[in-house]
Structure formats: structure tokens, C-alpha cells
Amino acid sequence: MDGNGRWARRRGMPRFFGHKRGVDALVRTVQACADRGIKYLTVFAFSSENWKRPSDEVSGLMGLVLVAVSKYLSKLAGEGVRIRIVGDRGAVSDKVRAAWQHAEAATAHNTRITLSVAFNYGGRWDIVQACQQAIRSGVAADALDEATLARFMAMSYAPDPDLFIRTGGEVRISNFLLWQVAYAELVFSDVLWPDFGEADLDAAIAAFSGRDRRFGGVKTDAAVPPSPELAAARGP
């Protein structure tokens, strides 16, 4: 969800106002994905590298977590959204951890769409922590294959993503879901995240629909079909 700071700067506002508008864009996007039959949406809210940002911006982002849970949790819960947090929880405050736990518990029964929020997350961290968990679980080195390691990844509960969207005009992955996006289709949008809307989501899905997904195999007459979730989003 890139471009919050630039969105604010272009309007002569502090970066924090861009992050606030970014939360609104997130809620719109969750609703749009649910309406299109998409079952899993994962968003990169705060990376393990974002601690390097100015302290006032980091503090504002932590406070925004509390505001967002207070403002939007009931709405999302009522619309069938299940919220899950992925990332290293050790570095955040007790208040933020408690807010996450409340959001997860309040939505644990929902099945319409799972919203995974990657917070204090990094793809390299995810792979390392998965290896550490596998070792602690007693997995022998010779028994550690891709399928086994995948069980220890932070998002082992979800299928690998079909479609990866980055907003804001940057063309890189930035340490997000490195393991999981191995065969995802990548779409880079120039739209700044606070302005991202349904038309931009539909454009990304349309771009995905035109891709020939081979998963390392040879080209065939028909592309590999997308997951049922994106097929439902795309329509007949």
C-alpha cells in the first residue's frame, strides 16, 4: 500500500494524514474484494524496515492501529471479514498487541474474506522464523523440504497469492511475501494508495486475467485457470 506520504506531501500535509487516508482506502478495498468473491486479501501495513522512519511517524502509525480498530472493527466484522495479523509481535506495545488480539478474536468466526495484515513483517524474517520453528519442532535436516517448511510460514493458513499489486509507481517487491509470491502475477500501479479504488482493483484483475500462468511448465493452448476466488472475482 505505497504512496501515502507522497499523497500527503502533494497536498501540503504531514505524512500522517496520508496514512489516515490510506486506512480509508484499505477499508474500501476490503469491501470491493469481498464483493468480487475474493476470499483472501493480504496487505503490507508496516515492514520490519519501517522502524528506520522518523520516530514521530512510527509513533503515529502505532496510534493509527488503535484508531483503525476502534473505528472500523465493528463494520468489518459485520460484513464477514476475518482479520489476522502476521509479523513479529515482539517489538510493538502491549496496547497494539491487545488491539490485534481483540480484532482477531472478534472476527475469528467470519468466513466471507480473510484480511491478513502484515505488520512488523519482512519476507526474509518469515523464512528465517519458519526455519527456526521447524528446527525447534525436531524436523531433521534431510526431512526439511518445501512442503514441510511451508507449514511453518507465517501465512500457512492461506493459499499462496495469485495476484500481487503494488501501488505508488515503485516497481519492486520490497521484502513482502518472498516465499509466497514465487508464482504470483505482479501488477504495478502508478496510483497512490489513498486514491486506490474499485476501478484500479478491477484493472489489476483484468491484467491478471490476460496472463498465461505456466508455473514453470510449457506454454499450452489454454492458460492455467486462476484460483476459484479470483475466478469468482473475474466473473464468467
N, C-alpha and C positions, 0 to 999 in steps of 0.2 A: 504494500500500500504506500507507494512512493510519491512524493511531491507535496506533502503537507506544508513544509517550511517554505518552499518556493511559492506556493499558493498564497500564503500569508504575506510574504515579503512583497509580492507584486501589488498587494493592496495596502501596503504601508502598515501592516500589523505585526505584532510579535509572533514568533513561530508557534507559540502555544495555541493561538486562535486557529491556525491551520490544523493542528492536531484535533481540536474540538470539532471542527467541521469534518475531519476525517472519520470521527466516530459516527456522525450522521450518515456519511457515505457507506460506512460498514453496515449499518442497520438497513439501509436501502438495498444494499447488495445481498444481504442475507435473505431479505424478503423476496427479492427478484429470483434468487436461486431456488428458493423453496417453491415459488410459483411455477418454475420451469421443471420441477421434478428432480432437481439435483439433490442427492442425498448427503453429500459430504462437501463442505467448504472449509478450507484451511487458510488462515490469514497470518501474515508476519507482522506482529504488533510491536515487538521490541527484540532486537537481536542482542546476542551476548557481547557484540562490539559497541552497542549504543551507549554503554556506560561511559564511553570516552567523550560523549557530548557534554556541553556546559551543564554544571550541576543544577542550575535553575530549570533547565529544560527537562532533565531527568526527573527532578522532583515534581515538576508539573505533570509529566506523563504518569508517574505513580499515582498522583492525586486524581488524574483523569480516569484511572481504572476504577477507583471508588465511586466517582461521579457516574460513570457509564453503567456500572452495576446497579446503582440506586435508581437511575433514570430509565433504563431500558430492560432490566431483567424481567419484570412482570410482563411487559409487552412481548418479548421474545418467547418466554415460557408459555404464554397463552397461545402462541402461534405454532407450537410444536417443535421449537428449536431446542436441541440438546447442546449444552456448552461443555467443552472440555478444554483444559489448559495443558499445553505441552511446553516443557522447558525446565530449566534448573530453578527450582523454587527457593533454593537456599539463600540467595542474595537479596530477596525482597523483604519488605517489612512484614510483621505479623498481621497488620491490618490488611495489606494487599493479599496475603495468603488466605486470610479468613474470608475476604470478599470472593476470591476464586472458589474456595471450598463451598461457600454459600451458593454461588451461581451453579456449580456442578451438581450439588445436591438437589437444588430446586428444579433442575431440568433433567435429572437422570432418567425419568420415565418417558421422556419425549422421543419420538421416532421419525418425525417428518423430515428433519435435516439435522445433521451433526455439524456444529460450528466449532472447529478446533482453533484456538487462539495460541499462536506460538509467541511466548513471552519469555525473555531471557533465554532465547533459543539460538542454537547455531547448528548447522548440519554436521560439522566436524565434531562438536560436543556430543551430538546424538550418536554418532558412530562409536566414539570412544566410550560413552557410558553404556552402550549396548554390549561392547566387548567386555567391559568390567563386570556387568551383570552376568554375562554368560560364564565368565571365569568363576565368579562367586557362586554360581549355581552348579559348578562342578562339571561343566561341559569340557570334555577333553579336546585338545588342540586338533587332533585328527578328525574329530566329530563336528567341528565348527565349520559348517557350510553356509551358503547364503540363506537357505530356508531357516536354519537354526538361528542365525544372527538376527534375522528379520523379526523373530518372536520377541526380541529384547529392545527393538527400536521404540522410540517414544510414541509413535503412532501405529503400533502393531494392531490396534483395534480397527484400523481403516484400510481400505484398498489403496494401492498406490494411485496418485493423481493422474488423470488423463490429460488435463489441461493446466498449464502454468501461465498465469497472467502477471506481468509487471507493469505498473503504471509509471508515469512521470518521465518517460523518454529515455531512461537508462537501459542499456542492453547488457545485463549481466544477472547472474543468479544470486550473488551476494550471500553465499553460505546458507541458503534456505533449502531444506529437504534434499540435501545432496544425494542421499541414498535412494529416496523415494521417487525422484523425478528422472530416473535413468532413462525412461522411455516416454516421458510426458511430452506433449506438444507445447512448444513455447510461443507465447504471443506477447509482444512488447507494444505498449500503447503510449502515445505521447500525452494522453490526458492526465492531468494532475489528479491525485486520488480524491480530493474533496469534490471534484467535478464529475467523478465517475458515476455513470447512471446505467439505466436499463439498456439504452441503445448501445453503449460501449460494451456491456456484457454480451449482448446479442451479436455484436460484431466479432467479438473474440470466439464465441461459439460457432459462428459461421465460418471463421477462418479454420477452426479445428475440424469442422465438418468436411472441408475440402482437402484435408491431409491424407496421404497414403501411409497408414501405420503398418510398418513391417515387423517391428520388434526384432530386428536383426536378421530377418528372413529375406527371401527373394520377393521381387515385385510380382503381384498377382493381378488378375483382371479386376478383382473386387478388393477394396481396401478392407482391412480388419475392422469389424464393427466396433464402435465405441462401447463403453460400459452401458448397462441399462439406464443408469442415472443420466448420462449425457444424451443417450438416445431419446429419453423422455423429454429432456430439455430442448432437443432439436426438433422433435415432432416427427410425424410421418413423412 
